[in-house]
Amino acid sequence: MKMLAVKRLLSTVVQACPLLSIKPTRGLVDEKLQIVVRNLRPKQAVTLHSVHQSEDKDFWEAFGHYVSDDNGTVTVAKDASLSGTYVGVEAMGLMWSLRPVPGSRTGLRFLKKDVLSPLVFHISMYDGHVSQGFTQHTPLESLVIERWYMAPGVQRIDIRERGVRGTLFIPPGPGPFPGVLDMWGGGGGLVEYRAALLATHGFASMALEYLTSGEFKKLKVDVNYFEMAYQILQNHPMVRRDRLALCGLSLGSYVTLFMVATSKIIQPQCCVCISGSHVPPVKTSFYEILLDMKKRLEKHRRENIQELIWRDVMLPIPAELCFKADVGQITCPVLLMVGGDDQSWPTLESAEDMEQIMEKAGNRHLLQVHIYPGAGHLIEPPYSPHHRATNFSLQGSKDKVLMLWGGQAKPHADAQEDSWEKTVAFLQQQLYHATPQVKL
C-alpha cells in the first residue's frame, strides 16, 4: 500500500511539472513557432525568454510576461504578453523583438554571415514576471531551437568568374529553376542570407558582391559588372534563362531600377525593389556615386545628436529624367516595398515620382507599391529584429556613423512578415506561372 501511495505521489509531481513545448525545434527563419506552456497553476505568472549569441559573440534577448489560463496553459499564438520586449498576441515576439542585452556595445546589427550554420536560440520559462538579471534566475525549463536560412538539399556555390564575385544557391531537386540576382546596399560585402532563403523557396538565387571595403579603389563597379553577373546566372545549367528576376535593397534597388530601364542585356521577367529609389545622389558611375555619398556626409540632419539621417542627401527629387533612372522605360512587373518611416532613403517621395513617370509613360500597370506606415529602411526577411539605428561605414571610408534607419519595432515586424510573403508570392507568380515575355 505504501508503494502504491508513493507511485501516486510521484505521478502527481510529474504531472505538475511545467512543460514547455516548441515546434519546430529545427526549422526555417520564416517559419512560425508554436510555443505552448502546460501544467502551470491556474493564473500563474510566467516569463518566456529568448537569448541568442551572435557570430560576433554579442548576446541578444527578448521576453514576454504571461499569465496562464484556468487550465494552467499559455499558448503564445493566442495569449497576450502583458509586458516585456513585446506586448499583445505575438506568436513570433520572441524573435522579432530581440535586442542587445543591457550593457552591450552600441549600434549593433543582427546579422547572419555563415548560412551553413543555424541561428541558435535558448528559450526559457521563468516563474513570475522577470525583466532583468535572467542569468541569476533558475528557469522552470529551457529548450534549444535552431533557425535556418538554408533548407536541407540547398547547394551553395562560390562564384568567382570574369571578375564577378558572389554566391549561388541552388534549390534541392532536378531543376532547372527560375533565377534571382540578389543585391544589397551601400554597406557592401557579400550578404547571403536572403538569397539562401529564396533558394529554399525554389529560386536559384545569386547573392552578388559589388562593393568590397578592402578593394574599393580597385573595384570597377559599372554597368558591365552587373550585366556580366546577370549573364553568369542566366547561363548556369541549373537556371532557366527565360525566368530571371532582380531583387535589390537600398542601393541595390537603384541598381535594379537603372539596369532594367537601360540595359539591353538585363531583361528580367520581374524585379523586387526594397527601400530604394530611382534617384542616385549623382548622375555618374556606381563607383563615383559611392565617392560622392562620402562627400555628402555633411548634408544631413541628426536626431538625438548622434544619429545620422541620410534621406536628405537625395532630396528634393529632381524633375529632370537625366538625373534619375527613367522607369518609364521598364517593361517588366516591379514590386516596390516602402517603409513609411524610412530615414535613410527618400523612398516615399521616390515611389510617388516613379508612379507619375510610369503613368505618363503608359507602364504604370507594371508597378505594385506597398507602403508600410511605421516601418523603417531595413526591411529584411520576417522575424528579424528591428534596428532603428546601427553603426554604419560607407564602403571606402574609415569613418563610422550611427545611421538612423527609422521605424518602430511592431509595425516594422509586421512589414517584414507581409513584404516577405508578398515577395515570394510575386516571384512565384512571375517566374513559375506567368508566360515568359518575348524579348525583341
Backbone torsions as a table, in degrees:
resi	resn	phi	psi	omega
1	MET	NA	-39.2	-179.7
2	LYS	-65.0	-40.6	179.0
3	MET	-62.1	-40.1	179.4
4	LEU	-64.2	-39.3	179.1
5	ALA	-66.1	-38.9	178.9
6	VAL	-65.2	-42.6	179.2
7	LYS	-62.3	-40.5	178.4
8	ARG	-65.4	-38.2	179.2
9	LEU	-65.7	-43.5	178.9
10	LEU	-64.6	-38.5	178.6
11	SER	-62.6	-41.0	178.4
12	THR	-64.4	-41.2	180.0
13	VAL	-63.8	-43.9	-179.7
14	VAL	-62.1	-43.2	-178.9
15	GLN	-65.0	-29.5	-175.8
16	ALA	-83.1	-12.2	-179.3
17	CYS	-67.3	128.0	177.9
18	PRO	-58.9	139.2	-177.1
19	LEU	-122.5	122.4	177.4
20	LEU	-101.8	124.6	-179.7
21	SER	-120.5	129.4	177.8
22	ILE	-132.6	127.5	177.6
23	LYS	-133.2	134.6	-8.9
24	PRO	-82.2	151.4	175.0
25	THR	-79.7	-18.2	175.9
26	ARG	-136.9	104.0	-175.5
27	GLY	-149.0	-171.4	-178.8
28	LEU	-87.9	156.4	-176.8
29	VAL	-67.1	-23.3	178.8
30	ASP	-97.8	14.4	178.9
31	GLU	-96.5	129.7	-179.4
32	LYS	-72.1	144.6	177.2
33	LEU	-91.1	146.3	171.4
34	GLN	-111.1	106.4	-176.0
35	ILE	-114.2	121.2	-178.8
36	VAL	-134.6	136.5	174.4
37	VAL	-114.5	129.7	-179.3
38	ARG	-124.6	169.8	175.9
39	ASN	66.2	26.4	172.1
40	LEU	-86.8	168.8	170.9
41	ARG	-73.8	149.4	174.3
42	PRO	-57.2	134.9	179.2
43	LYS	61.1	31.2	177.6
44	GLN	-82.9	133.8	176.8
45	ALA	-81.9	129.1	178.4
46	VAL	-138.9	159.1	175.9
47	THR	-120.3	131.6	171.9
48	LEU	-103.7	130.3	-171.8
49	HIS	-131.2	134.5	177.6
50	SER	-119.5	135.7	177.5
51	VAL	-137.9	141.1	-179.1
52	HIS	-138.4	136.1	173.4
53	GLN	-102.2	122.3	-176.5
54	SER	-74.7	172.1	177.3
55	GLU	-65.7	-20.5	175.8
56	ASP	-90.4	9.3	176.5
57	LYS	71.9	17.7	174.0
58	ASP	-90.7	148.0	-179.8
59	PHE	-101.8	136.8	177.4
60	TRP	-121.9	142.9	-179.1
61	GLU	-142.2	158.1	173.0
62	ALA	-147.1	151.3	178.8
63	PHE	-155.5	152.9	177.0
64	GLY	-135.8	146.3	-179.9
65	HIS	-103.0	125.8	-176.1
66	TYR	-126.5	161.9	171.2
67	VAL	-128.7	128.3	-176.5
68	SER	-68.8	157.8	179.0
69	ASP	-81.1	-171.1	-176.9
70	ASP	-65.7	-19.1	178.6
71	ASN	-95.4	5.3	-179.6
72	GLY	74.5	33.0	-176.3
73	THR	-124.0	143.0	170.4
74	VAL	-122.4	122.4	175.8
75	THR	-114.4	109.0	-170.8
76	VAL	-61.2	-33.4	-178.9
77	ALA	-74.4	-10.6	-177.7
78	LYS	-122.1	-28.2	-175.5
79	ASP	-99.0	148.5	-175.5
80	ALA	-88.6	139.8	167.7
81	SER	-78.4	126.8	-176.3
82	LEU	-78.7	-28.0	178.0
83	SER	-167.7	176.9	-177.3
84	GLY	127.7	-151.1	177.1
85	THR	-80.7	-7.0	174.4
86	TYR	-150.7	155.9	179.0
87	VAL	-132.1	157.9	178.9
88	GLY	89.4	-172.6	-179.8
89	VAL	-83.5	106.4	-175.7
90	GLU	-138.1	98.3	-177.4
91	ALA	-59.1	-31.2	-175.9
92	MET	-114.6	21.7	-179.3
93	GLY	-59.6	-31.3	179.6
94	LEU	-71.8	-8.1	176.4
95	MET	-103.8	-59.0	-170.8
96	TRP	-73.2	-18.0	179.4
97	SER	-95.9	12.1	176.3
98	LEU	-54.9	141.4	177.4
99	ARG	-146.9	157.4	177.8
100	PRO	-59.7	141.3	179.9
101	VAL	-65.2	154.1	178.9
102	PRO	-52.6	136.9	-179.8
103	GLY	91.8	0.4	-179.3
104	SER	-74.4	166.9	174.1
105	ARG	-61.6	150.5	-179.8
106	THR	-80.4	155.5	173.0
107	GLY	71.8	23.3	-178.0
108	LEU	-72.2	149.7	173.8
109	ARG	-126.4	137.4	-179.0
110	PHE	-81.0	109.7	-177.5
111	LEU	-132.5	147.9	173.7
112	LYS	-115.2	115.4	-178.0
113	LYS	-94.1	-41.0	-177.7
114	ASP	-99.9	98.0	-177.2
115	VAL	-78.1	-5.7	176.7
116	LEU	-80.0	-7.2	176.0
117	SER	-121.6	156.8	-176.6
118	PRO	-87.0	165.3	162.9
119	LEU	-80.4	128.9	-177.0
120	VAL	-110.9	128.3	-179.4
121	PHE	-123.8	137.8	172.0
122	HIS	-102.0	114.1	-179.9
123	ILE	-103.3	122.9	-176.5
124	SER	-126.2	154.7	177.6
125	MET	-119.6	130.5	-178.4
126	TYR	-120.7	147.6	174.4
127	ASP	-75.2	132.7	-179.7
128	GLY	83.8	177.8	179.9
129	HIS	-98.2	104.2	-177.4
130	VAL	-104.7	136.6	-178.9
131	SER	-123.7	-11.3	-179.0
132	GLN	-157.2	166.6	177.5
133	GLY	61.4	41.0	-175.9
134	PHE	-62.1	-32.9	-179.2
135	THR	-67.7	-15.2	180.0
136	GLN	-93.0	-2.3	178.8
137	HIS	-111.2	149.7	177.2
138	THR	-94.8	120.0	-179.0
139	PRO	-71.7	152.8	173.6
140	LEU	-69.3	-35.0	176.6
141	GLU	-164.2	151.3	177.9
142	SER	-136.9	145.9	175.1
143	LEU	-133.3	152.6	176.8
144	VAL	-111.4	130.2	178.7
145	ILE	-124.8	157.1	177.8
146	GLU	-118.6	139.8	176.9
147	ARG	-124.7	124.9	-172.6
148	TRP	-115.8	146.0	170.1
149	TYR	-90.8	-23.6	-179.2
150	MET	-110.7	126.3	173.7
151	ALA	-77.0	157.1	175.3
152	PRO	-56.4	135.6	178.4
153	GLY	97.3	-14.6	176.3
154	VAL	-70.6	131.9	179.2
155	GLN	-96.3	139.3	175.7
156	ARG	-112.2	122.6	-175.1
157	ILE	-125.6	122.9	175.4
158	ASP	-71.3	133.8	177.2
159	ILE	-109.8	115.0	173.2
160	ARG	-136.9	83.4	-171.1
161	GLU	-140.5	127.9	177.8
162	ARG	51.9	36.8	178.5
163	GLY	84.8	-6.8	-179.4
164	VAL	-86.8	136.3	179.6
165	ARG	-121.8	131.3	179.6
166	GLY	-176.2	-172.5	177.3
167	THR	-136.7	128.3	179.2
168	LEU	-103.4	131.1	177.5
169	PHE	-113.3	123.3	-177.9
170	ILE	-107.3	127.4	178.9
171	PRO	-64.2	159.3	174.2
172	PRO	-68.5	150.6	179.1
173	GLY	117.7	176.2	-173.9
174	PRO	-73.7	-29.7	-178.5
175	GLY	66.7	-171.5	-1.0
176	PRO	-72.4	164.3	-174.3
177	PHE	-120.8	155.5	169.4
178	PRO	-58.7	149.3	-175.6
179	GLY	-114.5	150.4	176.5
180	VAL	-131.8	126.3	172.9
181	LEU	-93.8	115.4	-169.4
182	ASP	-108.6	124.1	-175.9
183	MET	-129.5	133.0	177.1
184	TRP	-96.4	-161.2	-167.6
185	GLY	-108.6	-154.2	-172.1
186	GLY	-69.1	-8.2	176.0
187	GLY	-69.6	-19.9	175.2
188	GLY	73.1	-173.4	-178.5
189	GLY	81.8	179.8	-179.8
190	LEU	-103.3	110.2	-178.2
191	VAL	-107.8	116.3	-168.1
192	GLU	-106.7	-17.8	-163.8
193	TYR	-69.2	-32.1	177.9
194	ARG	-70.2	-40.7	177.8
195	ALA	-62.6	-40.1	178.5
196	ALA	-62.3	-39.7	-179.7
197	LEU	-71.9	-35.1	175.7
198	LEU	-63.9	-38.4	176.8
199	ALA	-64.1	-34.7	176.8
200	THR	-61.4	-27.5	179.7
201	HIS	-97.3	13.5	170.4
202	GLY	101.2	14.8	179.8
203	PHE	-117.5	131.5	174.0
204	ALA	-73.7	106.2	-168.8
205	SER	-114.3	130.8	-178.7
206	MET	-113.3	111.1	174.1
207	ALA	-76.5	120.4	-174.9
208	LEU	-103.1	129.0	173.4
209	GLU	-95.5	121.3	179.3
210	TYR	-131.2	0.8	173.2
211	LEU	-138.0	119.6	-178.8
212	THR	-128.2	124.0	-173.2
213	SER	-57.2	-50.8	-173.9
214	GLY	-67.3	-23.3	-176.9
215	GLU	-120.8	26.7	-173.0
216	PHE	-57.4	-43.9	-176.5
217	LYS	-69.5	-24.3	-178.0
218	LYS	-88.1	-24.1	-171.2
219	LEU	-74.7	122.9	178.4
220	LYS	-95.9	86.1	-179.2
221	VAL	-84.2	99.9	-179.5
222	ASP	-140.1	-176.1	-177.4
223	VAL	-57.2	-40.8	-177.2
224	ASN	-60.8	-35.6	-178.8
225	TYR	-61.8	-46.9	-178.3
226	PHE	-71.1	-36.3	177.4
227	GLU	-65.6	-37.7	178.4
228	MET	-66.7	-41.5	177.9
229	ALA	-61.8	-41.4	178.5
230	TYR	-61.7	-42.9	-179.6
231	GLN	-68.2	-36.5	177.3
232	ILE	-61.6	-45.0	177.3
233	LEU	-64.1	-45.2	-176.9
234	GLN	-62.5	-35.2	-175.0
235	ASN	-89.7	-2.2	179.4
236	HIS	-68.0	136.7	-176.0
237	PRO	-63.0	-19.8	179.1
238	MET	-96.0	11.5	-178.2
239	VAL	-120.2	136.1	174.7
240	ARG	-79.5	113.2	-172.9
241	ARG	-67.4	-20.2	179.8
242	ASP	-96.8	9.0	-178.0
243	ARG	-134.0	71.6	-177.1
244	LEU	-120.1	151.7	177.4
245	ALA	-138.5	158.0	171.0
246	LEU	-113.1	141.7	177.3
247	CYS	-134.2	127.4	-178.0
248	GLY	-138.4	146.0	174.3
249	LEU	-117.4	134.2	174.5
250	SER	59.2	-119.8	178.6
251	LEU	-59.6	-32.6	176.5
252	GLY	-61.5	-27.8	176.2
253	SER	-69.5	-40.9	177.5
254	TYR	-62.6	-43.6	177.6
255	VAL	-56.9	-45.1	-179.1
256	THR	-59.6	-51.5	-177.1
257	LEU	-64.4	-41.8	-180.0
258	PHE	-63.1	-43.5	-176.6
259	MET	-68.2	-45.1	-177.8
260	VAL	-71.2	-20.0	178.8
261	ALA	-85.9	-24.9	-171.0
262	THR	-122.7	-29.0	-171.7
263	SER	-78.4	139.9	174.2
264	LYS	-87.1	-15.6	-178.9
265	ILE	-93.9	-43.4	179.5
266	ILE	-84.8	100.3	-179.6
267	GLN	-133.5	76.3	-174.9
268	PRO	-77.6	168.6	175.2
269	GLN	-73.5	-28.2	-178.7
270	CYS	-167.4	171.0	174.1
271	CYS	-148.2	152.7	179.1
272	VAL	-119.0	126.5	-179.6
273	CYS	-122.1	120.7	-175.7
274	ILE	-115.3	122.4	173.7
275	SER	52.6	47.6	-177.8
276	GLY	-130.0	-172.0	-177.3
277	SER	-148.3	156.8	174.1
278	HIS	-90.0	4.5	-176.0
279	VAL	-113.8	117.3	173.4
280	PRO	-84.4	163.7	176.1
281	PRO	-62.9	-28.1	178.9
282	VAL	-144.8	160.4	176.3
283	LYS	-96.2	92.0	-176.1
284	THR	-163.5	-162.6	179.6
285	SER	-73.9	162.4	-179.6
286	PHE	-63.6	-36.1	178.4
287	TYR	-61.4	-46.1	-178.2
288	GLU	-71.7	-26.7	174.3
289	ILE	-58.3	-46.0	-179.0
290	LEU	-66.6	-38.9	177.3
291	LEU	-62.4	-41.7	-179.4
292	ASP	-67.4	-36.1	178.6
293	MET	-62.3	-36.5	176.6
294	LYS	-61.7	-43.1	-177.7
295	LYS	-66.7	-26.3	-174.9
296	ARG	-90.1	11.3	179.0
297	LEU	-57.6	-23.4	-179.5
298	GLU	-78.0	-20.3	-179.2
299	LYS	-90.0	84.9	-178.5
300	HIS	-161.9	167.6	169.8
301	ARG	-107.8	154.5	175.9
302	ARG	-119.3	139.0	176.3
303	GLU	-111.8	139.5	-176.9
304	ASN	54.9	33.4	175.3
305	ILE	69.5	-46.3	-171.7
306	GLN	-93.3	-27.0	-168.5
307	GLU	-86.0	128.5	-176.6
308	LEU	-89.2	125.8	175.5
309	ILE	-102.0	114.4	-168.4
310	TRP	-94.3	-17.4	-169.5
311	ARG	-61.1	-27.4	-177.6
312	ASP	-64.8	-21.7	-177.4
313	VAL	-56.9	-33.2	-175.4
314	MET	-105.3	10.5	178.2
315	LEU	-105.4	148.7	-3.3
316	PRO	-75.4	160.4	176.4
317	ILE	-65.4	123.3	-178.8
318	PRO	-65.9	145.9	179.8
319	ALA	-80.0	-31.0	-175.1
320	GLU	-76.4	133.8	-179.3
321	LEU	-64.9	-23.6	-178.1
322	CYS	-68.9	-11.9	-179.4
323	PHE	-106.1	17.1	178.9
324	LYS	-158.5	163.5	176.9
325	ALA	-67.5	128.6	-178.5
326	ASP	-79.3	87.3	-176.8
327	VAL	-69.2	-9.0	173.7
328	GLY	-66.7	-14.8	179.2
329	GLN	-90.9	-4.9	-177.2
330	ILE	-71.8	136.5	-177.0
331	THR	-119.4	6.9	179.2
332	CYS	-121.3	158.6	178.0
333	PRO	-61.0	140.1	-179.8
334	VAL	-124.8	128.0	174.8
335	LEU	-105.5	119.0	-174.4
336	LEU	-115.2	120.7	179.2
337	MET	-106.2	127.1	-173.8
338	VAL	-129.4	127.8	173.4
339	GLY	-87.4	124.9	-176.5
340	GLY	-65.6	-19.2	179.1
341	ASP	-117.4	31.4	178.8
342	ASP	-66.1	118.0	179.8
343	GLN	-103.9	3.9	-178.3
344	SER	-100.9	-43.0	178.2
345	TRP	-126.9	149.8	178.3
346	PRO	-79.9	65.8	-171.9
347	THR	-70.9	-34.6	178.1
348	LEU	-64.9	-48.1	179.3
349	GLU	-63.6	-37.8	179.4
350	SER	-65.9	-41.5	179.6
351	ALA	-62.0	-41.9	178.4
352	GLU	-63.2	-42.3	-179.8
353	ASP	-67.9	-39.8	177.5
354	MET	-61.2	-41.8	179.2
355	GLU	-61.1	-42.1	-179.7
356	GLN	-65.6	-43.6	179.7
357	ILE	-62.6	-45.6	-176.7
358	MET	-72.2	-31.9	175.4
359	GLU	-62.8	-44.4	-179.9
360	LYS	-66.9	-35.1	-178.0
361	ALA	-81.9	-12.9	179.0
362	GLY	88.8	12.4	179.2
363	ASN	-118.4	21.7	179.7
364	ARG	-59.3	-28.4	-179.1
365	HIS	-64.7	-16.0	-180.0
366	LEU	-83.6	-10.8	-172.9
367	LEU	-103.1	123.6	171.5
368	GLN	-109.8	121.8	-178.7
369	VAL	-115.0	128.3	175.7
370	HIS	-121.7	115.8	-179.7
371	ILE	-105.0	129.0	-176.9
372	TYR	-113.4	99.1	178.5
373	PRO	-58.2	135.9	178.0
374	GLY	84.0	-3.4	177.9
375	ALA	-92.0	150.2	179.7
376	GLY	-97.2	-155.2	-174.0
377	HIS	-81.4	-42.4	-172.2
378	LEU	-83.8	74.2	177.4
379	ILE	-85.5	107.1	-172.8
380	GLU	-115.2	-178.9	174.7
381	PRO	-54.7	155.1	-169.4
382	PRO	-62.0	151.0	175.5
383	TYR	71.1	9.2	170.9
384	SER	-73.8	145.8	178.9
385	PRO	-62.8	148.8	176.2
386	HIS	-80.6	138.1	176.2
387	HIS	-121.8	108.3	177.5
388	ARG	-75.9	-35.7	177.7
389	ALA	-150.9	137.4	177.2
390	THR	-142.3	165.3	174.2
391	ASN	-64.7	141.5	-177.9
392	PHE	-147.1	135.4	176.1
393	SER	-127.3	114.0	177.8
394	LEU	-64.3	132.9	-176.7
395	GLN	-56.5	133.3	-177.3
396	GLY	94.7	-2.0	-179.7
397	SER	-121.5	142.0	177.1
398	LYS	-87.4	-11.9	-176.1
399	ASP	-82.8	133.7	175.4
400	LYS	-104.8	144.2	175.6
401	VAL	-129.4	162.6	173.1
402	LEU	-95.7	100.7	-173.6
403	MET	-83.3	128.8	176.0
404	LEU	-88.0	112.9	180.0
405	TRP	-89.4	-26.6	178.7
406	GLY	92.1	178.4	176.7
407	GLY	93.5	161.0	173.9
408	GLN	-118.8	148.7	-167.6
409	ALA	-55.5	-52.1	-174.8
410	LYS	-66.7	-53.5	178.1
411	PRO	-63.8	-30.4	177.6
412	HIS	-68.0	-41.3	177.5
413	ALA	-61.6	-42.5	177.8
414	ASP	-62.4	-39.6	179.5
415	ALA	-64.0	-41.3	-179.3
416	GLN	-64.7	-41.4	-180.0
417	GLU	-66.4	-48.1	-177.2
418	ASP	-68.1	-43.0	-177.5
419	SER	-65.9	-34.6	178.4
420	TRP	-67.7	-43.4	177.4
421	GLU	-60.0	-42.4	-179.9
422	LYS	-69.2	-36.5	179.3
423	THR	-64.3	-48.9	-179.6
424	VAL	-63.4	-43.2	179.2
425	ALA	-64.1	-40.0	179.1
426	PHE	-63.3	-47.4	179.8
427	LEU	-65.1	-39.3	178.0
428	GLN	-63.6	-42.4	-179.8
429	GLN	-65.4	-47.3	-174.3
430	GLN	-76.4	-33.0	-173.8
431	LEU	-99.4	-23.6	-179.3
432	TYR	-106.1	-32.8	-170.1
433	HIS	-112.2	-29.9	-177.1
434	ALA	-74.4	153.7	176.3
435	THR	-72.7	129.8	-179.3
436	PRO	-57.9	140.6	177.6
437	GLN	-72.8	147.0	175.8
438	VAL	-89.6	117.2	-178.0
439	LYS	-93.7	125.2	-179.6
440	LEU	-92.1	NA	NA
